[in-house]
């Protein structure tokens, strides 16, 4: 499967469901359904060749240790840099170059500016290793506990402090939409740093804005899985993202990567059959975009 605009290969991010545990069977299912890409977890050095032999492209691999890189403990940071450097070398042997991560600190209670300094120090040391192996970071802006590099301010500051081309973005519009950040303006500003794309969308729950607003937490209500009180993650086509425009902007700026469905949609997390259908529905939608 490929996108209509740009002809980008479409695949999926390997999830944690039991039906995805056997990578050999998983890649057979992917190939049988015309999926061309798979994103792997931290076991990539052990299983990556299985995906390659099946004819799949590796969209990204999870970086080995991200929290240790943003730690107040200098020794812990040094260990994380060394472990990640070796991991990058091992992944480069089978052609995996995009290293996915969220900039989550070891201690999110520390001041953000302090954790930012630790991040810059550690990833500044890792950058030459990434460059040496033609590898790069694909940083996702999931706004988790204490997460850095989720907003234009955060990404801009990182790229200013570490100008290496190895510092890049995993573009996932769903997170920007839930944070009420203009996802197309973001792409326009940072398009030359986008190294990987997640096919994931967000639906704004308009009625909930009246019920809960933006600032006050609910007293009784609780969000559904993969949702907040006023938004929920969806597969592409079930949210508000303008995917044709996203791919048009990527194509105009010579994006050479792919797009992977990240299934975090409560409507499809019921059983293996529903999860498979969610991935395929999202992928099929993108073939028309």
Sine and cosine of phi, psi and omega as CSV:
sin_phi,cos_phi,sin_psi,cos_psi,sin_omega,cos_omega
0.00,0.00,0.63,-0.78,0.03,-1.00
-0.65,-0.76,0.47,-0.88,0.07,-1.00
-0.94,0.35,0.53,-0.85,0.04,-1.00
-0.92,0.38,-0.70,0.71,0.03,-1.00
-1.00,0.02,0.88,-0.47,0.02,-1.00
1.00,-0.02,-0.34,0.94,0.00,-1.00
0.88,0.47,0.62,0.79,-0.06,-1.00
-0.99,0.16,0.74,-0.68,0.04,-1.00
-0.87,0.49,0.64,-0.77,-0.03,-1.00
-0.92,-0.39,0.68,-0.73,0.08,-1.00
-0.50,-0.86,-0.60,-0.80,-0.07,-1.00
-0.42,-0.91,0.35,-0.94,0.09,-1.00
-1.00,0.01,0.80,-0.60,0.00,-1.00
-0.89,0.45,0.81,-0.59,-0.03,-1.00
-0.99,-0.16,-0.18,-0.98,-0.09,-1.00
-0.98,-0.19,0.06,1.00,0.00,-1.00
-0.91,0.42,0.49,-0.87,-0.05,-1.00
-0.86,0.51,-0.54,0.84,-0.02,-1.00
-0.93,0.38,-0.25,0.97,0.04,-1.00
-0.99,-0.16,0.04,1.00,-0.08,-1.00
-0.92,0.39,-0.65,0.76,0.00,-1.00
-1.00,0.08,0.98,-0.20,-0.10,-1.00
-0.91,0.42,-0.55,0.83,0.03,-1.00
-0.86,0.52,-0.73,0.69,0.03,-1.00
-0.94,0.33,-0.55,0.83,-0.02,-1.00
-0.91,0.42,-0.69,0.73,-0.02,-1.00
-0.94,0.33,-0.48,0.88,0.10,-0.99
-0.90,0.43,-0.69,0.73,0.04,-1.00
-0.89,0.46,-0.67,0.74,0.00,-1.00
-0.88,0.48,-0.74,0.68,-0.02,-1.00
-0.90,0.43,-0.62,0.79,-0.01,-1.00
-0.92,0.39,-0.37,0.93,-0.02,-1.00
-0.95,-0.32,0.34,0.94,0.11,-0.99
0.90,0.44,0.38,0.93,0.13,-0.99
-0.99,0.14,0.67,-0.74,-0.15,-0.99
-0.94,-0.34,-0.17,0.99,-0.17,-0.99
-0.72,-0.69,0.56,-0.83,0.16,-0.99
-0.67,-0.74,0.66,-0.75,0.12,-0.99
-0.98,-0.18,0.76,-0.65,-0.10,-0.99
-0.96,-0.28,0.30,-0.95,0.01,-1.00
-1.00,0.01,-0.37,-0.93,-0.08,-1.00
-0.96,0.26,-0.14,0.99,0.05,-1.00
-1.00,0.04,0.26,0.97,-0.08,-1.00
-0.79,0.61,-0.68,0.73,0.00,-1.00
-0.87,0.49,-0.44,0.90,-0.02,-1.00
-1.00,0.05,-0.47,0.88,-0.14,-0.99
-0.86,-0.51,-0.11,0.99,-0.10,-1.00
-0.84,0.54,-0.61,0.79,-0.04,-1.00
-0.91,0.41,-0.47,0.88,0.05,-1.00
-0.87,0.49,-0.70,0.72,0.02,-1.00
-0.92,0.40,-0.67,0.74,0.01,-1.00
-0.88,0.47,-0.70,0.71,-0.02,-1.00
-0.90,0.43,-0.44,0.90,0.03,-1.00
-0.99,0.12,0.00,1.00,0.03,-1.00
1.00,0.05,0.19,0.98,0.00,-1.00
-1.00,0.00,0.49,-0.87,0.11,-0.99
-1.00,-0.02,0.65,-0.76,0.04,-1.00
-1.00,-0.01,0.93,-0.37,-0.03,-1.00
-0.95,0.30,-0.71,0.70,0.04,-1.00
-0.37,-0.93,0.29,-0.96,0.16,-0.99
-0.78,-0.62,0.56,-0.83,0.03,-1.00
-0.94,0.34,0.73,-0.68,0.07,-1.00
-0.88,0.47,0.58,-0.82,-0.11,-0.99
-0.88,0.48,-0.77,0.64,-0.10,-0.99
-0.62,-0.78,0.95,-0.32,0.05,-1.00
-0.98,-0.19,-0.63,0.77,-0.04,-1.00
-0.90,0.43,-0.61,0.80,0.03,-1.00
-0.89,0.45,-0.44,0.90,0.02,-1.00
-0.94,0.33,-0.37,0.93,-0.04,-1.00
-0.86,-0.50,0.88,0.47,-0.04,-1.00
-0.86,-0.51,0.53,-0.85,0.08,-1.00
-0.95,0.31,-0.30,0.95,0.00,-1.00
-0.99,0.11,0.93,-0.36,-0.05,-1.00
-0.86,0.51,-0.65,0.76,0.02,-1.00
-0.90,0.44,-0.63,0.77,0.02,-1.00
-0.91,0.42,-0.63,0.78,0.04,-1.00
-0.90,0.44,-0.68,0.73,-0.01,-1.00
-0.89,0.46,-0.66,0.75,0.03,-1.00
-0.90,0.44,-0.64,0.77,-0.01,-1.00
-0.92,0.39,-0.65,0.76,0.04,-1.00
-0.87,0.49,-0.70,0.71,-0.01,-1.00
-0.91,0.42,-0.69,0.72,0.00,-1.00
-0.90,0.43,-0.67,0.74,0.00,-1.00
-0.93,0.37,-0.59,0.81,0.03,-1.00
-0.88,0.47,-0.70,0.71,0.02,-1.00
-0.91,0.41,-0.64,0.77,0.01,-1.00
-0.89,0.46,-0.69,0.72,0.03,-1.00
-0.86,0.51,-0.68,0.74,0.01,-1.00
-0.89,0.46,-0.68,0.73,-0.02,-1.00
-0.92,0.40,-0.64,0.76,-0.02,-1.00
-0.94,0.34,-0.55,0.84,0.00,-1.00
-0.89,0.45,-0.42,0.91,-0.03,-1.00
-0.89,0.45,-0.48,0.88,0.04,-1.00
-0.91,-0.41,0.35,0.94,0.19,-0.98
1.00,0.07,0.17,0.98,0.04,-1.00
-0.99,0.11,0.87,-0.50,-0.10,-1.00
-0.86,-0.50,-0.39,0.92,0.00,-1.00
-1.00,-0.02,0.88,-0.48,-0.03,-1.00
-0.95,-0.30,0.95,-0.32,-0.08,-1.00
-0.99,0.17,0.65,-0.76,0.09,-1.00
-0.28,-0.96,0.31,-0.95,0.23,-0.97
-0.91,-0.41,0.66,-0.75,-0.06,-1.00
-0.98,0.18,0.95,0.32,0.01,-1.00
-1.00,-0.05,0.81,-0.58,0.00,-1.00
-0.98,0.19,0.38,-0.92,0.06,-1.00
-0.89,0.45,-0.61,0.80,0.02,-1.00
-0.79,-0.62,0.99,-0.10,-0.03,-1.00
-0.93,0.37,-0.18,0.98,0.01,-1.00
-0.98,0.19,-0.27,0.96,0.03,-1.00
-0.94,0.35,0.40,-0.92,0.06,-1.00
-0.83,0.56,0.65,-0.76,-0.06,-1.00
-0.87,0.50,-0.63,0.78,0.00,-1.00
-0.89,0.45,-0.56,0.83,0.03,-1.00
-0.93,0.37,-0.74,0.68,0.05,-1.00
-0.88,0.47,-0.55,0.83,0.05,-1.00
-0.87,0.49,-0.67,0.74,0.01,-1.00
-0.88,0.47,-0.67,0.74,0.03,-1.00
-0.89,0.45,-0.66,0.75,0.01,-1.00
-0.87,0.50,-0.74,0.68,-0.03,-1.00
-0.89,0.46,-0.67,0.74,0.00,-1.00
-0.88,0.47,-0.76,0.65,-0.09,-1.00
-0.93,0.36,-0.75,0.66,-0.05,-1.00
-0.96,0.28,-0.39,0.92,0.15,-0.99
-0.90,0.43,-0.56,0.83,0.05,-1.00
-0.97,0.25,-0.54,0.84,-0.02,-1.00
-0.98,0.19,-0.42,0.91,-0.10,-0.99
-0.81,0.59,-0.72,0.70,0.00,-1.00
-0.88,0.48,-0.56,0.83,0.04,-1.00
-0.92,0.40,-0.70,0.72,0.05,-1.00
-0.86,0.52,-0.73,0.69,-0.01,-1.00
-0.88,0.47,-0.66,0.75,-0.02,-1.00
-0.86,0.51,-0.54,0.84,-0.06,-1.00
-0.96,-0.28,0.34,0.94,0.03,-1.00
0.81,0.58,0.58,0.82,-0.04,-1.00
-0.93,-0.36,0.26,-0.97,0.00,-1.00
-0.43,-0.90,0.33,-0.94,0.09,-1.00
-1.00,0.09,0.59,-0.80,0.15,-0.99
-0.86,-0.50,1.00,-0.02,-0.14,-0.99
-1.00,0.07,0.84,-0.54,0.03,-1.00
-0.99,-0.11,0.62,-0.78,-0.05,-1.00
-1.00,-0.04,0.68,0.74,0.10,-0.99
-0.92,0.40,0.84,-0.54,-0.07,-1.00
-0.99,0.14,0.89,0.46,0.02,-1.00
-0.98,0.18,-0.11,-0.99,-0.10,-1.00
-0.85,0.52,0.93,-0.38,0.04,-1.00
0.95,0.31,0.16,0.99,-0.12,-0.99
-0.87,0.49,0.67,-0.74,0.09,-1.00
-0.98,-0.20,0.28,-0.96,0.04,-1.00
0.86,0.51,0.79,0.61,0.10,-1.00
-0.93,-0.37,-0.40,0.91,-0.11,-0.99
-0.88,-0.48,0.24,-0.97,0.08,-1.00
-0.80,0.60,-0.66,0.75,0.02,-1.00
-0.83,0.55,-0.73,0.69,-0.06,-1.00
-0.93,0.37,-0.73,0.68,0.02,-1.00
-0.89,0.46,-0.70,0.72,-0.04,-1.00
-0.87,0.50,-0.67,0.75,-0.01,-1.00
-0.91,0.41,-0.66,0.76,0.01,-1.00
-0.89,0.45,-0.72,0.69,-0.04,-1.00
-0.92,0.39,-0.47,0.88,0.07,-1.00
-0.94,0.33,-0.67,0.74,-0.04,-1.00
-0.97,0.23,-0.57,0.82,0.02,-1.00
-0.81,-0.59,1.00,0.04,-0.08,-1.00
-0.96,0.28,0.01,1.00,-0.02,-1.00
-0.80,0.59,0.68,-0.73,0.08,-1.00
-0.91,0.41,-0.14,0.99,0.06,-1.00
-0.96,0.27,-0.23,0.97,0.03,-1.00
-1.00,0.01,0.91,-0.41,-0.07,-1.00
-0.63,-0.78,-0.13,-0.99,-0.16,-0.99
-0.83,-0.55,0.67,-0.74,0.30,-0.95
-1.00,-0.06,0.96,-0.26,-0.11,-0.99
-0.99,0.17,0.91,-0.41,0.03,-1.00
-0.76,-0.64,0.99,-0.17,-0.09,-1.00
-0.89,0.46,-0.36,0.93,-0.07,-1.00
-0.87,0.50,-0.63,0.78,-0.02,-1.00
-0.95,0.33,-0.63,0.78,0.02,-1.00
-0.90,0.43,-0.66,0.75,-0.01,-1.00
-0.89,0.46,-0.71,0.71,-0.03,-1.00
-0.92,0.40,-0.45,0.89,0.04,-1.00
-1.00,0.04,0.01,1.00,0.00,-1.00
0.91,0.43,0.58,0.81,0.10,-1.00
-0.98,-0.21,0.71,-0.71,-0.01,-1.00
-0.89,0.45,0.96,-0.27,-0.11,-0.99
-0.94,0.33,-0.44,0.90,0.05,-1.00
-0.98,0.18,-0.64,0.77,0.08,-1.00
-0.89,0.45,-0.65,0.76,0.06,-1.00
-0.85,0.52,-0.73,0.68,-0.01,-1.00
-0.89,0.46,-0.65,0.76,0.02,-1.00
-0.87,0.50,-0.67,0.75,-0.03,-1.00
-0.95,0.31,-0.63,0.78,-0.17,-0.99
-0.92,-0.38,0.27,0.96,-0.16,-0.99
-0.85,0.53,-0.54,0.84,-0.03,-1.00
-0.96,0.28,-0.13,0.99,0.04,-1.00
-0.97,-0.25,0.01,1.00,-0.02,-1.00
-0.99,0.14,0.90,-0.44,-0.03,-1.00
-0.94,-0.35,-0.26,0.97,0.01,-1.00
-0.42,-0.91,0.45,-0.89,-0.03,-1.00
-0.77,-0.64,0.72,-0.69,0.14,-0.99
-0.99,-0.13,0.76,-0.66,0.10,-1.00
-1.00,0.09,1.00,0.05,0.02,-1.00
-0.54,-0.84,0.57,-0.82,-0.12,-0.99
-0.77,-0.64,0.10,-1.00,0.03,-1.00
-0.67,-0.74,0.69,-0.72,0.14,-0.99
-0.97,-0.24,0.79,-0.62,0.10,-0.99
-0.99,0.12,0.79,-0.62,-0.03,-1.00
-1.00,-0.04,1.00,0.06,-0.20,-0.98
-0.86,0.52,-0.67,0.74,-0.02,-1.00
-0.88,0.48,-0.53,0.85,-0.03,-1.00
-0.94,0.35,-0.43,0.90,0.04,-1.00
-0.88,0.48,-0.61,0.79,0.05,-1.00
-0.93,0.36,-0.64,0.77,-0.09,-1.00
-0.95,0.32,-0.63,0.77,-0.16,-0.99
-0.85,-0.52,-0.32,0.95,-0.09,-1.00
0.92,0.40,-0.34,-0.94,-0.04,-1.00
-0.95,-0.33,-0.42,0.91,-0.20,-0.98
-0.97,-0.25,-0.58,0.81,-0.14,-0.99
-1.00,0.00,0.81,-0.58,0.07,-1.00
-0.94,0.35,0.47,-0.88,0.00,-1.00
-0.94,0.34,0.47,-0.88,0.04,-1.00
-1.00,0.05,-0.61,0.80,-0.09,-1.00
-0.86,-0.50,-0.61,0.79,-0.10,-0.99
-0.95,0.30,0.44,-0.90,0.06,-1.00
-0.75,-0.66,0.57,-0.82,-0.01,-1.00
-0.95,0.30,0.43,-0.90,0.11,-0.99
-0.96,0.26,0.24,-0.97,0.08,-1.00
-0.84,0.55,0.59,-0.81,0.02,-1.00
0.84,0.54,0.59,0.81,-0.05,-1.00
-0.53,-0.84,0.34,-0.94,0.27,-0.96
-0.94,-0.34,-0.21,-0.98,0.00,-1.00
-0.96,0.28,-0.46,0.89,-0.09,-1.00
-0.87,-0.50,0.15,0.99,-0.01,-1.00
-0.43,-0.90,0.29,-0.96,0.16,-0.99
-0.53,-0.85,0.57,-0.82,0.09,-1.00
-0.95,0.30,0.56,-0.83,0.02,-1.00
-0.64,-0.77,0.18,-0.98,0.19,-0.98
-0.96,0.29,0.36,-0.93,0.08,-1.00
-0.82,0.57,0.67,-0.74,-0.02,-1.00
0.99,-0.15,-0.32,0.95,0.01,-1.00
-0.97,-0.25,0.05,1.00,0.01,-1.00
-0.86,-0.52,-0.43,-0.90,-0.13,-0.99
-0.96,-0.27,-0.12,0.99,-0.07,-1.00
-0.90,0.44,0.65,-0.76,0.03,-1.00
-1.00,-0.07,1.00,0.02,-0.15,-0.99
-0.93,0.37,-0.57,0.82,0.05,-1.00
-0.86,0.50,-0.68,0.74,0.01,-1.00
-0.93,0.38,-0.62,0.78,0.06,-1.00
-0.86,0.52,-0.76,0.65,-0.04,-1.00
-0.93,0.36,-0.55,0.84,0.05,-1.00
-0.89,0.46,-0.69,0.73,0.01,-1.00
-0.92,0.40,-0.63,0.77,0.04,-1.00
-0.90,0.43,-0.70,0.72,-0.01,-1.00
-0.89,0.45,-0.65,0.76,-0.01,-1.00
-0.90,0.43,-0.37,0.93,-0.01,-1.00
-0.94,-0.35,0.36,0.93,0.15,-0.99
0.87,0.49,0.59,0.81,0.12,-0.99
-0.87,0.49,0.76,-0.65,-0.06,-1.00
-0.91,-0.42,0.29,0.96,-0.06,-1.00
-0.99,-0.11,-0.51,-0.86,-0.07,-1.00
-0.65,-0.76,-0.08,-1.00,0.00,-1.00
-0.71,-0.71,0.76,-0.66,-0.06,-1.00
-0.87,-0.49,0.80,-0.59,0.08,-1.00
-0.92,0.40,0.82,-0.57,0.13,-0.99
-0.95,-0.31,0.96,-0.29,-0.12,-0.99
-0.99,0.14,0.97,-0.23,0.10,-1.00
-0.67,-0.74,0.86,0.50,-0.07,-1.00
-0.82,-0.57,0.89,-0.45,-0.09,-1.00
-0.87,0.50,-0.42,0.91,-0.02,-1.00
-0.94,0.33,-0.25,0.97,-0.05,-1.00
-0.86,-0.51,0.12,0.99,0.03,-1.00
-0.98,-0.21,0.93,0.38,0.02,-1.00
-0.89,-0.46,-0.69,0.72,-0.05,-1.00
-0.33,-0.94,0.17,-0.99,-0.03,-1.00
-0.83,0.56,-0.64,0.77,-0.01,-1.00
-0.88,0.47,-0.67,0.74,0.01,-1.00
-0.92,0.39,-0.63,0.78,0.02,-1.00
-0.91,0.42,-0.69,0.73,0.05,-1.00
-0.87,0.49,-0.68,0.74,-0.01,-1.00
-0.91,0.42,-0.60,0.80,0.03,-1.00
-0.88,0.47,-0.71,0.71,0.03,-1.00
-0.87,0.48,-0.72,0.69,-0.08,-1.00
-0.94,0.33,-0.61,0.79,0.05,-1.00
-0.89,0.45,-0.70,0.71,0.03,-1.00
-0.88,0.47,-0.67,0.74,-0.01,-1.00
-0.91,0.41,-0.69,0.72,-0.01,-1.00
-0.89,0.46,-0.61,0.79,0.04,-1.00
-0.86,0.50,-0.69,0.73,-0.06,-1.00
-0.93,0.37,-0.39,0.92,0.04,-1.00
-0.91,0.41,-0.35,0.94,0.03,-1.00
-0.99,-0.10,0.09,1.00,-0.08,-1.00
-0.96,-0.27,0.00,0.00,0.00,0.00
